[in-house]
Amino acid sequence: MVFEGAGAAMEATGPQKVLARSLVAATLLATVAAGLLERGGPAPVGAFFILLFGLGMLATAGLGLLLVIRKGHPIGWMFLTLALLQVLLLFFAVYSTYGASPEQLGTLPGADVAAWATDQLWLFTLALSAIFIPLVFPDGHLPSPRWRHVLRLAILATVLAWLPIALEETLFGHPDVPAPLAALALPDAVDATMYIVSSVLAIVGLAAAFASPIVRWRRGNAVERQQLKWLFAAVIQLVTTQVVVSIIGFEGPLADVLALVSVIALPAAVAAAIMRYRLFDIDQLFRRTVGYVLSLGVLAGIYVSLVLAISLLVPAARDSRISVVLVTLVAVASFRPIHERIKRTIDRRFNRRVYDADALVGRLHQSLQDQVDVDAIVDDLIRTISTALEPETVSVFVKERV
């Protein structure tokens, strides 16, 4: 009943805190073990990636520990489980190829079992992050009792997709090596049927996971919508980063760092939303981010246009450093007015109340500069406060000089 209860507001018990800390410790130990094994021979990933990946999963586990201890929140347990499974997936991948090339099984005992475990764990990490966490965000329970059927379908899809993998005949990464449970492999017809059914149910579960935040947004209050904004912002950041990296073709340490930042942003945003830490700052963060991105895009367009114009009109200055410096100075000088104009446009379109309030305050400031009559100043002040803040009553105390 974890998914349906109001456990998000309950404080964790002593045994629960011990278990949560133990999961974090296990994540740390698995990360260290994977790093030590990587140093012993060829591995499917490098030491730098293991370091970054371990830091990312430890950050995820730390956020889960915070949610469990401070809130007793079910998503905290999901984060702890997800981080541990991801690190174990990395550990088993390194263990199974220790002392050999990544295409071959390693020399350590039980390498085939480790490779088999690698084939299993990715499915559960995918189901946790893509289906179950979105279903119960942000309060730890389903949107309504009717969603219990969706949860059951998601669990059934996960089990049906996992059974053929658990009972596979050969290892996925090593087709010539029999799997530990090859003797229990399912017939081809049953395997194909389960694959089709699990795929259909998985599609339904993913659709429900995407629909759940939308349903909550339509039914939610102001706080719930702010929490969902944090989730939407993190997902947009994650997708945008991955698409940009794929298009540009980043590789090496820089790509690993960007991937780490984009992956950590999602659990960090979820934890911030659940803890309600600076919750309503997401609007300001959104406006600033969009404003700077649009400003940089406009400046990039201006810079490219000026460079092309100079190249076409003055061919002799095409490779001149002076022309590059002049174009750069023009772009830098244009940044502030362009950014202010874009900021006002965004506020006018997406944050009308703040825009109107700023406009009122600006008009009040202008009138105070030109006005000398105290009664007129008080009337303007009361009118501005009443319009911008809409209070029930307004009182102004004027101290007279003796």
Summary of the structure (lengths in Angstrom):
residues: 402
radius of gyration: 28.6
end to end distance: 71.4
largest distance: 100.9
contacts: 1213
relative contact order: 0.07
helix: 77%
strand: 0%
